[in-house]
Amino acid sequence: MVDHASVDDIVAETFTIVWQRWVDVPVEPDPRRAWAFRVAHHRVQHWYESKQRDVRLHRRLAPARTDVADHAGEVVGENDLATLLALLPPSEREAMWLVVSAGLSPTAAAFVLDCSPSALTSRLARARQRLAVILADRAEREVTR
Amino acid sequence: MSDIARAQAEADAIAALLGTHGFDPTDSPAPLAPADEALLERLVRPRRDRRRVLLQVTSAACVALLALVGILGVQSKHSAALAGPPPTLKFGTASAQELFAGTAPSASTELRRLADVAAAQLPANEVGSPHVESYAWYSTSETDTEGSTTTVVQPVFQSLTVHPDGSVTSTEDRSSGMDVNGEIVDRAVDPTAGQVVTDELPAGTLDPTWARSLPRNDPAAMRTAMIDKQGGDDFCLSLGDGGIPYCMLVTTQDMYYSSPVPSDVAASAWGAFADEQGVYLLGQTVDRVGRLGVAVAVLEPPAEGVTPRADIMIISPTTGQLLSWEWIDRAPSEPGGAIVSAFQAITSSEFIKPGTAGS
């Protein structure tokens, strides 16, 4: 997931692009939100690309280097929705967040993610099934405590 | 039920599921304060009006230019569409399936022939700063528990120069970005697509003389140097089956990634590989930029829970130099029996006068 330090940069870059391209931004609020989310979606993709570029470079320059796993998630409250969403694969997490949390229509979310409504439905269905398993497991663990 | 209705039904079911377990999934932004609303108005309204007027004034004059750009845009989009996730290469001797099944033949004889080809080359210029240009596709795939795979492909033109003090200039031009569906990102939406990213790494990062200092026409000494570079015999053996040839392969990639490799050094490398078990011949192929080559492969040491991966080297039969390398992951359900997860083709490799490129 995008680290906290980079979130501000991504948000700033997103709104800079929105401002620069304001003449192209849809006037209606819902399509406008979808447009802004799509820019943000691409900024996040570029962030991942940049990370992978760093990893490739480090692999070349320091083959013996071992990365230490980020344990930030372990210290976040268990009831935090973000922690729960972090357990989903990125494509499902994004689809779920756009439609369920941000309240975009499925059509707008499919536009943001550059995918078909059918692909969006599949991602949401898989997210639901995965969440059901995760939540049932959590409930079971709480009962046995 | 339409796809849109099904998607909405899934979303409603997720919201209900989360609600049952005490989560509020809604993440609506707080309403803006009046002062912020006013600031926002000031930021966007005048700009929109001014740009719209400018657009109206200039639109007539731009008709001819737009027509030209439109034609070029169509051509550009058409060529970019060819850059879909790469299929596996075709090999003359053994397939990817045979490689992963362990039935591909040994590459020893062919590697000795390639070592002879390299050793017979005339000496080339070895003075200056190493400068390597390449074309690569890197992809990241993630497969969920239901077998659905999401892949991000990144085509990259890379230029790398190692300066005399060991500092490095690495430039990557991500000239045709792709989205998670393997489609070209719409530049109208993402104007930063195609940006050039340059890394300047400090003095001492790489040794510009390293490839030139490796053993020449001496496979045994080369084997030791290649393994030592990755941490020595003990470390390479600790990686598991195939750890030794894998370490040698990584060193070979490091050599060619950062420097032209003298032909008699290449002869040492192929001779060292020829003496190893676990180096397989895939045979004649054509690499990603259309050059005839001979493909040999090493299986990466197996790791629990990790899809088996093979590293392929494509070597020129006329110069004995490495042309390209690829990583393929075993995928029995795919037509070629594998998925290409990355490749890099060296398009230019030379020693240049210090300060003439990349600095």
Boltz contact constraints between the chains, C-beta under 6 A:
constraints:
  - contact:
      token1: [A, 22]
      token2: [B, 44]
      max_distance: 6.0
  - contact:
      token1: [A, 22]
      token2: [B, 47]
      max_distance: 6.0
  - contact:
      token1: [A, 22]
      token2: [B, 48]
      max_distance: 6.0
  - contact:
      token1: [A, 23]
      token2: [B, 48]
      max_distance: 6.0
  - contact:
      token1: [A, 23]
      token2: [B, 51]
      max_distance: 6.0
  - contact:
      token1: [A, 38]
      token2: [B, 189]
      max_distance: 6.0
  - contact:
      token1: [A, 42]
      token2: [B, 190]
      max_distance: 6.0
  - contact:
      token1: [A, 49]
      token2: [B, 154]
      max_distance: 6.0
  - contact:
      token1: [A, 60]
      token2: [B, 257]
      max_distance: 6.0
  - contact:
      token1: [A, 64]
      token2: [B, 231]
      max_distance: 6.0
  - contact:
      token1: [A, 81]
      token2: [B, 23]
      max_distance: 6.0
  - contact:
      token1: [A, 89]
      token2: [B, 142]
      max_distance: 6.0
  - contact:
      token1: [A, 89]
      token2: [B, 144]
      max_distance: 6.0
  - contact:
      token1: [A, 91]
      token2: [B, 150]
      max_distance: 6.0
  - contact:
      token1: [A, 96]
      token2: [B, 14]
      max_distance: 6.0
  - contact:
      token1: [A, 99]
      token2: [B, 11]
      max_distance: 6.0
  - contact:
      token1: [A, 100]
      token2: [B, 11]
      max_distance: 6.0
  - contact:
      token1: [A, 100]
      token2: [B, 14]
      max_distance: 6.0
  - contact:
      token1: [A, 100]
      token2: [B, 15]
      max_distance: 6.0
  - contact:
      token1: [A, 100]
      token2: [B, 25]
      max_distance: 6.0
  - contact:
      token1: [A, 101]
      token2: [B, 25]
      max_distance: 6.0
  - contact:
      token1: [A, 101]
      token2: [B, 27]
      max_distance: 6.0
  - contact:
      token1: [A, 102]
      token2: [B, 27]
      max_distance: 6.0
  - contact:
      token1: [A, 106]
      token2: [B, 4]
      max_distance: 6.0
  - contact:
      token1: [A, 106]
      token2: [B, 7]
      max_distance: 6.0
  - contact:
      token1: [A, 106]
      token2: [B, 8]
      max_distance: 6.0
  - contact:
      token1: [A, 107]
      token2: [B, 4]
      max_distance: 6.0
  - contact:
      token1: [A, 114]
      token2: [B, 179]
      max_distance: 6.0
  - contact:
      token1: [A, 114]
      token2: [B, 181]
      max_distance: 6.0
  - contact:
      token1: [A, 115]
      token2: [B, 181]
      max_distance: 6.0
  - contact:
      token1: [A, 117]
      token2: [B, 3]
      max_distance: 6.0
  - contact:
      token1: [A, 117]
      token2: [B, 4]
      max_distance: 6.0
  - contact:
      token1: [A, 117]
      token2: [B, 7]
      max_distance: 6.0
  - contact:
      token1: [A, 118]
      token2: [B, 3]
      max_distance: 6.0
  - contact:
      token1: [A, 120]
      token2: [B, 7]
      max_distance: 6.0
  - contact:
      token1: [A, 121]
      token2: [B, 3]
      max_distance: 6.0
  - contact:
      token1: [A, 121]
      token2: [B, 6]
      max_distance: 6.0
  - contact:
      token1: [A, 121]
      token2: [B, 7]
      max_distance: 6.0
  - contact:
      token1: [A, 124]
      token2: [B, 7]
      max_distance: 6.0
  - contact:
      token1: [A, 124]
      token2: [B, 10]
      max_distance: 6.0
  - contact:
      token1: [A, 124]
      token2: [B, 11]
      max_distance: 6.0
  - contact:
      token1: [A, 125]
      token2: [B, 10]
      max_distance: 6.0
  - contact:
      token1: [A, 128]
      token2: [B, 10]
      max_distance: 6.0
  - contact:
      token1: [A, 128]
      token2: [B, 13]
      max_distance: 6.0
  - contact:
      token1: [A, 128]
      token2: [B, 14]
      max_distance: 6.0
  - contact:
      token1: [A, 131]
      token2: [B, 17]
      max_distance: 6.0
  - contact:
      token1: [A, 135]
      token2: [B, 21]
      max_distance: 6.0
